[in-house]
Amino acid sequence: MTDPVGKIPSELDQLPDRDTEETAEWAASLDAVTKAAGPHRAAYLMRRTLQHAEGAGLALPKLLETDYVNTIPTSAEPSVGAFGGDEEMERKITAWNRWNAAAMVTRGSKYGVGGHIATFASAAWLYETGFNHFFKGKEADGSGDQLFIQGHASPGIYARAFLDGRLTEAHLDKFRQESGGEGLPSYPHPRRLPWLWEFPTVSMGLGPLSAIYQARFNRYLTNRSIKDVSASHVWAFLGDGEMDEPEATAALALAAREGLDNLTFVINCNLQRLDGPVRANFKIVQELEAQFRGAGWNVVKSLWGNAWDELFALDTTGALVRRLREVPDAQVQTYQTRDAAYIRQDFFGKDPALAAMAQLLSDDKILECFHLSRGGHEPRKVYAAYKAAVEFKGAPTVILAQTVKGFTLGEGFASKNANHQMKKLTTDEFKNMRDLLELPISDSQFVDGQVPYGHPGADAPEVRYLQERRAALGGPAPARRTHAIAPLPAPADKSFAAFDKGSGSQSMATTMAFVRLVKDLVRDKETGKRWVPIVPDEARTFGMESLFPSLGIYSPKGQTYEPVDRDQLMYYKEAKNGQILNEGITEAGSMADFIAASTAYSTHGEAMIPFYIFYSMFGWQRTADQMWQLGDQLGRGFLVGATAGRTTLTGEGLQHADGHSPVIAATNPAALTYDPAFAYEVAAIVKEGLRRMYGEAAEGEDQNVFYYLTVYNEPMPQPAKPAGIDEGIVKGLYRFNTAESAGVEVPANASRIQLLSSGTAIHWALEAQKLLAAEWGVAADVWSATSWTELRRDALEADAALLRGEEQVPYIRKALEGIDSPVLAVSDYMRQVPDQIAQWVEQDWSSLGADGFGLSDTRDAARRHFGVDAQSIVVAALAQLARRGAVRATAVKEARERYGL
């Protein structure tokens, strides 16, 4: 065979061809088929050959796309007997659920609370088939399957819970009306409806990401022999529009790389996002197929219903398949709303072979195919896809199910661009829907124009069937369980007390203090195995390399290579039962890990203690949405923002300089934010966190919180722990020393100021204390503010108590009670951080902070730039005292000049 002119170079050109004549014969055969039967026949034969080769075990790369047809042909679907259920009974159940979902939202619309109807209408069979045949409940092993429900489909889930008796009409009438305590949240929300919802999913993109890491964490629990959850399957129900979120596809490669065949994505491809087509000029199904196949997933497409079988049988030339591939999604939506004449002309009229086929089809047949017949609306096809997914081994599966958004809701809803914003049906539309679904609801039940809820009765065959199916699968679903877990025993005090004596002349960063503490805690015989260390990358930056050999880095494959540093004491050790989750450069993935671990107490009945350590700048700023999700999901654990502060990370510049993470953290009601200054504070806070989250919580104390600690990479001498300060550490403030106890000499009648500082800033305050005494004759007391945020929360609660008629004094006022001197607060963060408590401080208040963008320089230069170094504190203190007349006014100018400010 002669090579074509201008042949594109191929990677095969560099490999020896041992039989060029045979190669040429194969190419010639392909050319002959193309010439005789056309290019589409030749392509079909090539596809068949590749499929045969794959089945024979030949190592060939897979095609990224298949034709726009179902992966599983009708002939391969289960027979009536093998289906394992009563299809007619399931049709009735689905009809009731469709009705009540729409009724609930419509009835609520009169209060202006809204709701979404069209999403569940399109996805009803995707859920119902799973509930009837696949989704395992928790009553067997306490774990069951994990269901990540698409947020906008929540009305359908409530409707099903109503049918099986878990909800009443009164509950449905409180959809989106929660303030009275009996309402139903708009979307899946464990904090608002904790017995039903396990996973909050409506912040789109976080559901798929979390589902991947949940499936991965299930394997982690099994491989570490914490609990065998190999029977659990993770199902994530997603919208095709949602897949545009970067988080939605961020971890596809991880799922394939680790062979997570305990995971299935079900993507409802109704071709519409919230406000129009997903891919108006393209095809979202094909795009997603290529994306998932390229990442290594098994892909199952369920696009067309049985009505299309006749059309595909008539397609002897391949013209129909070609046309389906080329029609853009927006045009498919248009066909859904147009008559048969339009479809004949626009779809079939583009190709003579198709035009001839159309002559064999009645208008009713064409309308049935283009208006009604989708793979996601036919339970047998959905069942076949699910069965293929759970039986596939070695990789996760994604099911691309094509549906019609607003299906069964009538012409006013189906495929309309605005249907996401449409919150109700008219009475006539409901009556048409009733007739379509064949529901026994009479016109007389529409009282005063209000649509009735429908229920066949607690003993009706539909209800008994539903409950029997769920009983066979392990109980109701979705369901969240609060397991009766015994409090974890407290670790030995010696692990915490080791920091009380200080470090003497040795310097230690608080980051290292935290890692050393955890290193001791993971050795605890009772709870050590329950720690889950998580780090996105640069574990060595945080001093965690000492944990590598002892704990091991989790890898489902173990260690298949000899590490380059095998001869070193702290070598890089991977193990199938490794304890550390070393994620690489992905804060989003690390947070998803943390969420799965922090909620294992509920998901699997196993209390795990995750700590996730990260550059503080790249935590809340980058993944605050997931941290909100963590609070929504009632997660527990320790987030550790290392290399914290605006000025401690020398040379890195503004991209790394964190001056605001405590501000963002303060917005999260579940986050207990601490900025410890000393190693013993770190130990005391972790000890208290373990007690509160995992031990014996006090009466009325919410265990469903998480701790955020900021720790620093600046080695400093660590002082011994003063006596009687534990309450202050936990509540957020204690006096570290006075001018007198610090040993600085001041006049007997010296003016006095209170220096409140947090984190590394306390060292500047202590230096300023000395300067104020030695050079200006001012006495300064230094306080450690371990948590500005907890001080504020305590004060807010005191304010609320006063409004309830209860007398309650904020802790900050109690701590500063009797002090008649001004207060100057300083931290390595923007002034807004300490200013959180300003309104409750009765003394004169002033603050310093590192506002603005960060910059690259030495620590001393950066602190001088932001005006938070010791000399700047002295000038600010003198200015505050001068305003009170406590020092001469000229002292401020003298100090500025002396220190070069």
C-alpha positions in Angstrom: 0.0 0.0 0.0 1.3 3.4 -0.9 1.5 5.9 2.0 -0.7 9.0 1.4 1.0 12.2 0.6 1.7 14.3 3.6 1.2 11.4 6.0 1.0 12.5 9.6 3.9 11.0 11.6 2.7 8.3 14.0 4.2 7.0 17.2 4.1 3.6 15.5 6.7 4.7 13.1 9.4 4.4 15.8 8.5 0.7 16.4 9.8 -2.1 14.2 7.2 -3.7 11.9 8.2 -7.3 11.5 5.8 -7.9 8.6 5.1 -4.8 6.6 3.3 -6.8 3.9 0.8 -8.1 6.4 0.3 -4.6 7.7 -0.3 -3.3 4.2 -2.9 -6.1 3.6 -4.9 -5.1 6.6 -4.9 -1.5 5.5 -5.9 -2.5 2.0 -8.8 -4.5 3.3 -10.0 -1.5 5.2 -9.7 0.7 2.1 -11.7 -1.9 0.1 -14.6 -2.0 2.7 -14.6 1.8 2.8 -14.9 1.9 -1.0 -17.5 -0.8 -1.4 -19.7 -0.3 1.7 -18.9 3.2 2.8 -16.9 4.7 5.6 -19.5 4.0 8.3 -19.4 0.2 7.5 -15.6 0.4 7.8 -15.8 2.2 11.1 -18.3 -0.4 12.4 -16.0 -3.3 11.5 -13.1 -1.5 13.2 -15.2 -1.0 16.3 -16.2 -4.7 16.3 -12.5 -5.7 15.9 -11.4 -3.5 18.8 -14.2 -4.9 21.0 -13.2 -8.4 20.1 -9.6 -7.6 20.9 -10.5 -6.2 24.3 -12.6 -9.3 25.1 -9.6 -11.5 24.1 -7.4 -9.6 26.6 -5.3 -7.7 24.2 -3.8 -4.6 25.7 -5.2 -1.8 23.5 -6.2 1.8 24.4 -10.0 2.2 24.5 -11.9 4.7 22.4 -13.0 7.7 24.3 -16.5 7.8 22.7 -19.0 5.3 21.5 -22.0 6.0 19.3 -25.0 7.9 20.7 -26.8 4.7 21.7 -27.3 2.6 24.8 -24.4 0.7 26.1 -26.7 -2.2 27.1 -29.0 -3.3 24.2 -32.6 -4.3 24.9 -31.7 -8.0 24.3 -29.3 -7.9 27.2 -31.7 -6.4 29.7 -33.1 -8.7 32.4 -36.2 -10.7 31.6 -39.4 -10.2 33.6 -38.5 -13.0 35.9 -34.9 -11.9 36.4 -36.0 -8.4 37.2 -36.8 -9.4 40.7 -39.8 -7.1 41.2 -43.3 -6.2 40.3 -43.0 -3.6 37.6 -46.6 -2.6 37.8 -46.5 -2.1 41.5 -43.3 0.0 41.2 -45.0 2.1 38.5 -47.8 2.9 41.0 -45.3 3.8 43.7 -43.4 6.1 41.4 -46.7 7.7 40.3 -47.6 8.5 43.9 -44.2 9.9 44.6 -44.2 12.1 41.4 -47.6 13.4 42.5 -46.7 14.2 46.1 -43.4 15.8 45.2 -45.2 18.2 42.8 -48.1 18.8 45.3 -45.7 19.6 48.1 -43.9 22.3 46.2 -47.0 23.7 44.7 -48.8 24.0 48.1 -45.7 25.7 49.5 -45.6 28.2 46.7 -48.5 30.2 48.2 -46.1 31.1 51.0 -43.4 32.2 48.6 -40.9 29.6 49.7 -40.5 28.1 46.3 -39.1 24.7 45.5 -38.1 22.6 42.5 -40.3 20.2 40.6 -38.7 19.5 37.3 -35.5 17.7 38.5 -37.2 14.8 40.4 -39.7 14.6 37.6 -36.9 13.7 35.2 -35.0 11.5 37.7 -37.8 9.6 39.4 -37.0 6.2 38.0 -33.3 6.7 38.6 -34.1 6.9 42.3 -37.1 4.5 42.5 -35.2 1.6 40.8 -32.4 2.1 43.2 -34.6 2.2 46.3 -36.5 -0.9 45.2 -33.6 -3.1 44.1 -30.1 -1.8 44.9 -29.6 0.7 47.8 -28.7 -1.1 51.0 -30.0 0.2 54.3 -28.1 0.4 57.6 -30.0 -2.2 59.6 -27.8 -5.1 58.5 -24.2 -3.8 59.3 -24.8 -0.3 60.5 -23.3 1.1 57.3 -25.3 0.2 54.3 -24.8 2.2 51.1 -24.0 5.9 51.0 -26.4 7.9 48.9 -25.5 11.4 47.7 -28.8 12.6 46.5 -29.0 15.5 44.0 -30.1 18.5 46.0 -32.9 19.7 43.7 -34.5 16.2 43.8 -35.3 16.4 47.5 -39.1 16.7 47.1 -39.2 13.3 45.6 -37.3 11.8 48.5 -39.7 13.5 50.9 -42.6 12.1 48.9 -41.2 8.6 49.2 -40.7 9.0 53.0 -44.3 10.1 53.2 -45.5 7.1 51.3 -43.7 4.7 53.6 -44.9 6.4 56.7 -41.7 8.3 57.8 -43.3 11.7 57.1 -46.8 13.0 57.5 -48.8 15.5 55.5 -48.0 18.0 58.2 -44.3 17.6 57.5 -44.8 18.0 53.8 -46.8 21.2 54.4 -43.7 22.5 56.3 -41.4 22.1 53.3 -38.9 25.1 53.4 -40.6 26.3 56.6 -38.1 25.2 59.4 -38.2 28.0 62.0 -40.9 26.3 64.0 -38.8 23.1 64.4 -40.9 20.7 62.4 -40.2 21.8 58.9 -38.3 20.1 56.0 -35.1 21.7 54.7 -35.0 22.7 51.1 -32.2 20.3 50.3 -30.4 17.4 51.9 -29.1 18.7 55.2 -28.0 16.5 58.1 -27.9 19.3 60.6 -31.6 20.2 59.9 -33.0 16.7 59.4 -30.4 14.4 61.0 -32.4 11.2 60.9 -32.8 11.3 57.1 -30.0 13.1 55.4 -26.4 11.9 55.6 -24.8 14.2 53.0 -25.4 17.8 52.1 -25.1 18.0 48.4 -26.7 21.2 47.0 -23.5 23.2 46.9 -23.0 21.7 43.5 -19.7 20.0 42.7 -19.0 19.0 46.3 -21.3 15.9 46.1 -19.3 14.1 43.4 -16.0 15.0 45.0 -17.2 13.9 48.5 -18.6 10.7 47.0 -15.3 9.7 45.6 -13.4 10.3 48.8 -16.2 8.5 50.8 -15.7 5.4 48.6 -12.0 5.8 49.1 -12.4 6.2 52.9 -14.5 3.1 53.0 -11.6 1.1 51.5 -9.3 2.8 54.0 -11.4 1.6 56.9 -11.5 -1.9 55.5 -7.8 -2.1 54.7 -6.8 -0.8 58.2 -9.1 -3.4 59.8 -11.2 -0.7 61.6 -14.4 -2.0 60.1 -15.1 -4.2 57.1 -17.3 -2.0 54.9 -16.5 -3.8 51.7 -20.3 -4.4 51.2 -21.0 -0.7 51.1 -21.6 1.0 47.8 -21.5 4.7 47.2 -24.0 6.2 44.8 -23.8 9.8 43.7 -26.8 11.3 41.9 -25.7 14.3 39.8 -26.9 16.6 37.2 -25.2 17.0 33.8 -25.0 20.7 34.4 -23.4 20.2 37.8 -20.4 18.5 36.1 -19.2 21.9 34.9 -18.1 22.5 38.5 -14.3 21.9 38.6 -14.7 20.0 41.9 -17.1 17.5 40.2 -14.4 16.0 38.1 -11.4 16.9 40.1 -10.8 13.4 41.5 -11.9 11.2 38.7 -8.4 9.9 38.1 -8.0 9.1 41.8 -11.2 6.9 41.7 -9.9 5.0 38.7 -6.3 4.8 39.9 -7.4 3.2 43.1 -10.0 0.9 41.4 -13.0 2.2 43.4 -15.5 -0.3 42.0 -17.6 0.4 45.2 -18.6 3.8 43.6 -21.2 4.6 41.0 -22.0 8.1 39.6 -25.6 8.4 38.1 -25.7 11.5 36.0 -29.1 12.6 35.1 -28.6 13.9 31.5 -31.8 15.9 31.0 -29.6 18.2 28.8 -30.7 21.2 30.9 -29.0 23.2 33.7 -30.7 25.7 35.8 -31.3 28.2 33.1 -31.0 26.7 29.6 -29.2 23.8 27.8 -26.1 22.3 29.3 -24.4 22.1 25.9 -26.6 24.0 23.5 -24.4 23.5 20.4 -22.7 20.3 21.5 -23.5 17.0 23.2 -23.0 16.7 26.9 -23.3 12.9 27.0 -20.5 12.4 24.5 -18.3 15.0 26.3 -18.8 13.3 29.7 -18.3 9.8 28.2 -14.9 10.9 26.8 -14.0 12.6 30.1 -14.8 9.6 32.2 -13.4 7.0 29.8 -10.2 9.1 29.6 -9.9 9.0 33.4 -10.3 5.3 33.5 -14.0 4.8 34.5 -16.4 2.2 33.2 -19.1 4.1 31.3 -22.7 2.9 30.8 -25.0 5.0 28.6 -28.8 4.6 28.9 -30.1 7.1 26.4 -33.1 5.7 24.5 -36.2 3.8 25.5 -37.6 0.7 24.0 -39.6 2.7 21.4 -36.3 3.4 19.6 -35.6 -0.3 19.0 -37.7 -0.3 15.9 -35.9 2.7 14.5 -32.4 1.2 15.2 -33.5 -2.0 13.5 -34.4 0.0 10.4 -31.0 1.7 10.3 -29.2 -0.5 7.9 -27.0 2.3 6.6 -26.0 3.9 9.9 -27.7 7.1 9.0 -29.8 7.2 12.2 -26.8 6.8 14.4 -24.9 9.4 12.5 -27.8 11.9 12.8 -28.1 11.3 16.5 -24.4 12.1 17.0 -24.6 15.3 15.0 -27.8 16.9 16.4 -26.8 19.3 19.2 -28.5 19.0 22.6 -30.5 22.2 22.3 -32.2 20.8 19.1 -33.0 17.6 20.9 -34.8 19.8 23.5 -36.7 21.5 20.6 -37.9 18.2 19.2 -39.3 17.5 22.6 -41.7 20.4 22.2 -42.5 20.2 18.5 -45.0 18.2 16.4 -44.3 15.2 14.2 -44.2 17.2 11.0 -41.4 19.4 12.3 -39.4 16.3 13.4 -39.9 14.6 10.0 -38.5 17.6 8.2 -35.7 18.7 10.6 -34.4 15.4 11.9 -35.3 12.9 9.2 -35.2 15.2 6.2 -31.5 15.8 6.4 -30.6 12.5 4.9 -32.3 10.5 2.1 -31.9 7.2 4.0 -33.6 8.8 7.0 -36.3 10.3 5.0 -37.1 6.8 3.6 -37.1 5.5 7.1 -39.5 8.2 8.3 -42.0 7.1 5.7 -42.3 3.8 7.5 -43.1 5.5 10.8 -46.4 6.9 12.0 -46.7 10.3 13.6 -47.5 8.6 16.9 -44.4 6.5 16.7 -42.2 9.6 16.0 -43.8 11.5 18.9 -43.4 8.5 21.2 -39.7 8.3 20.4 -38.9 12.0 20.6 -41.3 13.1 23.4 -41.4 10.1 25.7 -38.9 7.4 25.2 -35.7 7.9 27.2 -33.5 5.4 28.9 -33.8 7.1 32.2 -37.6 6.8 32.2 -37.7 3.1 31.7 -37.1 1.0 34.9 -35.9 -2.1 33.0 -33.1 -0.1 31.4 -32.2 1.7 34.6 -32.1 -1.7 36.4 -29.8 -3.1 33.7 -27.5 -0.1 34.0 -27.3 -0.4 37.8 -26.8 -4.1 37.7 -23.9 -3.6 35.2 -22.4 -1.0 37.6 -22.4 -3.1 40.7 -21.1 -6.1 38.9 -18.2 -4.3 37.2 -14.9 -4.9 38.9 -11.7 -2.9 38.9 -13.0 0.6 38.2 -15.8 2.9 39.2 -18.8 3.2 36.9 -20.6 6.3 35.6 -24.1 5.9 34.3 -25.2 8.5 31.8 -29.0 8.4 31.8 -30.9 10.6 29.4 -34.1 12.0 30.6 -36.6 14.8 30.0 -36.6 17.6 32.6 -40.1 18.1 33.8 -41.2 14.6 32.5 -44.9 13.9 33.2 -45.6 17.5 34.4 -47.2 18.4 31.1 -46.4 20.5 28.1 -45.9 23.6 30.2 -42.9 22.1 31.9 -41.2 19.4 29.8 -37.9 20.6 28.4 -38.7 24.3 28.9 -35.7 26.5 29.6 -37.5 28.1 32.5 -38.7 25.0 34.3 -36.1 25.2 37.1 -37.8 28.5 38.1 -41.3 27.2 37.8 -42.6 26.4 41.3 -46.2 25.2 40.8 -48.7 23.5 38.5 -52.2 24.7 37.9 -55.2 22.7 38.9 -55.8 21.6 35.3 -52.2 20.6 34.9 -52.5 18.5 38.0 -55.6 16.8 36.7 -53.8 16.0 33.4 -50.9 14.6 35.4 -53.3 12.5 37.5 -54.8 11.0 34.3 -51.4 10.3 32.8 -50.2 8.6 36.0 -53.6 6.8 36.5 -53.9 7.9 40.1 -57.3 7.4 42.0 -57.7 11.1 42.9 -61.1 12.6 42.3 -61.9 16.2 41.2 -63.8 16.7 44.5 -60.5 16.3 46.4 -59.3 19.6 45.0 -60.8 21.9 47.7 -60.7 25.6 47.1 -58.3 25.1 44.3 -55.6 23.4 46.4 -54.1 20.2 45.2 -54.5 17.3 47.6 -51.7 14.9 48.7 -52.2 11.4 47.6 -51.8 8.2 49.6 -53.3 4.8 49.0 -53.4 4.0 52.7 -51.0 2.5 55.2 -52.0 -1.1 54.4 -52.2 -0.6 50.6 -50.4 -3.1 48.4 -48.1 -0.3 47.2 -47.0 0.6 50.7 -46.5 -3.0 51.7 -44.5 -3.7 48.6 -42.3 -0.6 49.2 -41.7 -1.5 52.8 -41.0 -5.2 52.0 -38.4 -4.2 49.4 -36.7 -1.9 51.9 -36.8 -4.5 54.6 -35.1 -7.0 52.2 -32.4 -4.4 51.4 -31.7 -3.6 55.0 -34.1 -0.9 56.1 -35.2 2.6 55.1 -33.0 4.8 52.9 -31.8 7.4 52.9 -31.2 7.3 56.6 -28.7 8.8 58.9 -28.0 7.0 62.2 -26.5 8.3 65.4 -24.9 5.2 66.7 -24.7 4.4 70.4 -20.9 4.7 70.4 -19.2 4.7 73.8 -17.1 7.8 74.4 -13.5 7.2 73.5 -11.2 6.9 76.5 -9.1 10.0 77.1 -5.4 9.5 76.3 -3.0 9.5 79.1 -2.3 12.9 80.6 1.4 12.5 80.2 1.1 13.1 76.4 -0.3 16.6 77.2 1.7 17.3 80.3 4.9 16.8 78.4 4.6 20.4 77.2 3.8 22.0 80.6 7.4 22.3 81.6 8.4 24.3 78.5 11.4 23.8 76.2 14.0 25.6 78.3 16.6 27.1 76.0 15.6 25.0 73.1 13.4 26.7 70.5 10.3 24.9 69.1 7.6 26.1 66.6 4.0 25.4 67.6 3.7 23.4 64.4 6.3 21.0 65.7 4.6 21.0 69.1 1.4 19.8 67.5 3.1 17.1 65.4 5.0 15.9 68.5 1.7 15.7 70.4 0.0 13.7 67.7 3.0 11.4 67.5 2.4 10.5 71.1 -1.3 10.3 70.8 -1.2 7.8 67.9 0.7 5.5 70.1 -2.2 5.3 72.6 -3.4 1.7 72.8 -7.1 2.6 73.0 -7.4 5.4 70.5 -4.2 5.6 68.6 -5.5 3.7 65.5 -8.4 6.1 65.2 -6.3 9.1 64.3 -6.4 9.9 60.6 -3.5 12.2 59.7 -4.2 14.1 56.4 -1.9 16.3 54.5 -2.2 17.7 51.0 1.5 17.8 50.3 4.7 19.0 51.9 4.4 16.8 55.0 8.1 17.4 55.6 7.4 21.1 55.7 5.3 20.5 58.7 7.8 18.1 60.3 5.6 15.0 59.7 8.3 12.8 58.1 8.9 11.1 61.4 5.4 9.6 61.1 6.1 8.0 57.7 7.9 4.8 58.9 5.8 4.3 62.0 2.3 4.9 60.6 2.8 4.4 56.9 1.2 6.3 54.0 -2.1 4.7 52.9 -2.0 3.1 49.4 -4.4 0.4 48.3 -1.5 -1.2 46.4 1.0 -1.0 49.2 4.5 -0.1 48.1 5.4 -1.7 44.7 8.8 0.1 44.5 11.9 0.6 46.5 11.8 4.1 47.9 14.8 6.3 47.0 15.4 7.1 50.7 15.0 3.5 51.9 18.4 3.7 53.7 17.3 6.7 55.7 15.6 6.6 59.1 12.6 8.6 58.0 12.0 7.0 54.6 8.9 7.3 52.5 6.8 4.2 53.4 3.6 3.3 51.7 1.4 0.5 53.0 -2.0 -1.0 52.3 -2.9 -0.5 55.9 -1.1 2.9 56.1 -2.6 5.5 58.5 -1.5 8.7 56.8 -3.5 10.1 53.9 -0.9 12.0 51.9 -3.0 13.4 49.1 -0.7 15.3 46.9 -1.4 18.9 45.9 -5.2 18.9 46.4 -6.7 20.9 49.3 -10.1 20.0 48.0 -9.3 16.3 48.0 -7.8 16.5 51.5 -11.0 18.3 52.8 -13.1 15.6 51.2 -11.0 13.0 53.1 -11.5 14.9 56.3 -15.2 15.1 55.9 -15.5 11.3 55.3 -13.3 10.6 58.3 -14.9 13.1 60.6 -18.4 11.7 60.0 -17.5 8.0 60.2 -19.0 8.0 63.7 -22.4 8.3 62.0 -21.8 6.8 58.5 -20.3 3.6 59.9 -20.6 3.8 63.7 -16.8 4.2 64.0 -15.4 7.3 65.7 -12.3 8.5 63.8 -10.1 11.4 64.8 -8.9 13.2 61.7 -6.5 16.0 61.7 -5.8 17.8 58.4 -2.7 20.0 58.4 -2.2 22.6 55.6 -0.8 25.9 54.7 -3.3 28.1 56.5 -3.5 30.5 53.5 -4.7 27.6 51.3 -7.3 26.2 53.7 -10.2 28.5 54.4 -9.5 30.8 51.5 -9.5 27.9 49.0 -11.9 25.4 50.5 -14.2 27.3 52.8 -17.2 25.9 51.0 -16.2 22.4 52.0 -15.6 23.5 55.6 -19.1 24.7 55.6 -20.1 21.3 54.2 -18.2 19.8 57.1 -20.3 21.8 59.6 -23.5 20.8 57.7 -22.5 17.2 57.9 -21.8 17.4 61.6 -18.2 16.4 61.2 -15.7 16.3 64.1 -11.9 16.7 64.0 -9.0 19.1 64.0 -8.2 21.4 61.1 -4.6 22.8 61.5 -3.6 25.9 59.6 0.2 25.6 59.7 2.8 28.2 58.6 0.1 30.6 59.8 0.0 34.4 60.0 0.9 37.2 57.7 4.5 37.6 58.6 5.9 34.2 59.8 6.5 32.5 56.4 9.6 34.3 55.2 10.2 34.9 51.5 7.0 33.4 50.2 5.1 36.6 49.5 1.5 37.6 49.5 0.2 34.4 47.9 1.3 32.4 51.0 0.8 35.1 53.7 -2.4 34.4 55.7 -3.8 37.4 57.4 -7.4 36.4 57.4 -8.2 32.7 57.9 -9.6 33.3 61.4 -12.0 35.9 59.9 -13.4 33.3 57.5 -13.4 30.6 60.1 -15.4 32.9 62.4 -18.3 32.8 59.9 -18.7 29.1 60.4 -20.9 28.3 63.4 -19.4 24.8 63.8 -15.8 25.9 63.8 -14.0 26.5 67.2 -11.1 28.7 66.1 -7.9 29.0 68.2 -4.7 30.9 67.7 -2.4 29.3 70.4 0.9 31.0 71.3 2.6 28.3 73.2 3.1 24.5 73.0 1.2 23.9 76.3 -1.8 25.9 74.8 -1.8 23.6 71.8 -1.8 20.5 74.1 -4.6 21.9 76.3 -6.8 22.8 73.3 -6.3 19.4 71.7 -7.1 17.7 75.0 -10.3 19.7 75.4 -11.2 19.0 71.8 -10.9 15.3 72.3 -13.1 15.5 75.4 -15.8 17.5 73.8 -16.0 15.8 70.4 -15.2 12.2 71.4 -15.4 11.9 75.2 -17.9 12.8 77.9 -19.5 16.0 76.7 -21.1 18.3 79.2 -24.9 18.7 79.4 -26.1 20.8 76.6 -22.7 20.8 74.9 -22.8 20.3 71.1 -20.3 17.6 70.1 -20.8 18.2 66.4 -18.1 20.8 66.1 -14.6 20.9 64.7 -11.5 22.8 65.8 -9.4 25.1 63.7 -5.9 25.7 65.2 -3.4 28.1 63.7 0.2 27.0 64.3 3.4 28.7 63.3 6.7 27.7 61.8 8.7 30.2 63.8 10.9 28.4 66.4 10.7 30.1 69.7 11.6 29.2 73.3 8.5 27.6 74.9 7.7 28.8 78.4 6.5 26.6 81.2 2.8 26.5 81.8 1.6 28.9 84.5 -0.8 27.6 87.1 -4.5 27.9 87.0 -4.9 28.9 83.3 -6.7 25.9 81.8 -10.1 27.6 81.8 -8.7 30.7 80.2 -7.0 28.7 77.4 -10.3 27.0 76.5 -12.4 30.1 76.9 -10.0 32.3 74.9 -8.1 34.6 77.2 -5.8 34.5 80.3 -3.1 36.8 81.7 0.3 35.3 80.9 2.2 37.7 83.2 2.2 41.1 84.7 5.0 43.6 84.5 6.0 42.7 88.0 5.9 38.9 87.5 7.9 39.3 84.3 10.7 40.9 86.3 10.9 44.2 84.5 11.6 47.2 86.6 9.0 50.0 86.6 8.3 52.9 88.9 5.8 52.3 91.7 3.3 54.7 90.2 3.9 53.7 86.6 1.2 54.1 84.0 -0.1 50.7 83.0 -1.5 49.1 79.8 -2.9 45.6 78.9 -1.4 43.9 75.9 -3.7 41.2 74.5 -2.0 39.1 71.9 -2.5 35.8 70.1 -0.3 33.3 68.4 3.2 34.4 67.5 2.3 38.0 68.3 2.8 37.3 72.0 6.5 37.3 71.5 6.4 40.8 70.1 4.2 41.8 73.0 6.7 40.4 75.5 9.5 42.3 73.9 7.4 45.5 73.9 6.7 44.8 77.6 10.4 45.1 78.2 10.9 48.2 76.1 8.0 50.0 77.7 9.4 49.4 81.1 13.1 50.0 80.4 12.7 53.0 78.1 9.4 54.7 79.0 8.6 53.6 82.5 5.3 52.0 81.6 4.1 48.8 83.1 2.5 46.4 80.7 0.6 43.2 81.4 0.7 40.5 78.7 -2.4 38.4 78.0 -2.6 35.4 75.7 -5.8 35.5 73.6 -6.1 31.9 72.5 -9.4 32.5 70.7 -10.8 35.8 69.8 -13.7 34.0 68.2 -14.7 32.0 71.2 -14.6 35.2 73.3 -17.0 36.7 70.8 -19.3 33.8 70.8 -19.4 33.8 74.6 -20.3 37.5 74.5 -23.0 37.0 71.9 -24.6 34.3 74.1 -24.5 36.7 77.1 -26.2 39.3 75.0 -28.9 36.8 73.9 -29.3 35.7 77.6 -29.9 39.3 78.6 -32.7 39.6 76.0 -34.2 36.5 77.5 -34.2 38.2 80.9 -31.2 36.2 82.2 -28.2 37.8 83.8 -25.0 36.7 82.1 -21.6 38.5 82.0 -19.3 37.9 79.0 -16.1 36.1 79.9 -14.0 38.9 78.4 -15.5 41.3 80.9 -15.0 38.9 83.8 -11.3 38.4 82.8 -10.6 42.2 82.6 -12.8 43.1 85.6 -11.3 45.7 87.9 -8.6 46.8 85.4 -8.4 50.5 85.0 -6.0 50.8 82.1 -6.3 50.7 78.4 -6.2 47.6 76.2 -4.1 47.2 73.1 -4.7 44.0 71.1 -2.3 42.6 68.5 -2.1 39.5 66.3 -0.4 38.4 63.1 -3.8 38.9 61.3 -5.8 41.8 60.1 -7.2 44.0 62.8 -10.7 42.6 62.3 -9.6 39.4 64.1 -9.1 41.0 67.6 -11.6 43.7 66.9 -14.3 41.0 67.1 -14.5 41.5 70.8 -14.0 45.3 71.0 -17.6 46.2 71.8 -17.6 44.0 75.0 -14.3 45.5 76.4 -15.2 48.2 78.9 -11.6 49.6 78.9 -10.2 51.9 76.2 -9.6 49.7 73.2 -7.1 49.8 70.4 -5.7 47.2 68.1 -2.9 46.5 65.6 -2.9 44.0 62.8 -1.4 43.0 59.5 -3.9 44.4 57.1 -3.4 44.4 53.4 -1.5 42.1 51.1 1.5 40.1 52.2 5.0 40.6 50.9 8.3 38.8 50.6 10.9 39.8 53.2 12.4 38.8 56.5 10.1 38.4 59.4 11.4 41.5 61.1 11.1 43.6 58.0 7.5 42.3 57.3 6.5 43.1 60.9 7.9 46.6 60.7 6.1 47.1 57.3 2.7 46.1 58.9 3.4 48.0 62.1 3.1 45.0 64.5 6.6 44.6 65.7 7.6 45.3 69.3 8.6 48.9 68.6 5.3 49.5 66.8 3.5 48.1 69.8 5.4 50.5 72.1 4.5 53.5 70.0 0.8 52.4 69.8 0.8 51.8 73.6 2.3 55.3 74.3 -0.2 56.9 72.0 -3.1 55.2 73.8 -1.7 56.3 77.2 -1.1 59.8 75.9 -4.7 60.2 75.0 -5.6 59.5 78.6 -2.9 61.9 79.8 -1.0 59.0 81.4 2.2 59.8 79.6 3.4 63.1 78.2 2.2 63.7 74.6 5.8 64.2 73.3 6.6 60.6 74.2 4.9 59.3 71.1 6.9 61.5 68.7 10.1 60.6 70.5 9.4 56.9 70.3 8.6 57.1 66.6 11.9 58.9 65.9 13.9 56.6 68.2 12.6 53.4 66.5 12.7 54.8 63.0 9.0 54.5 62.5 
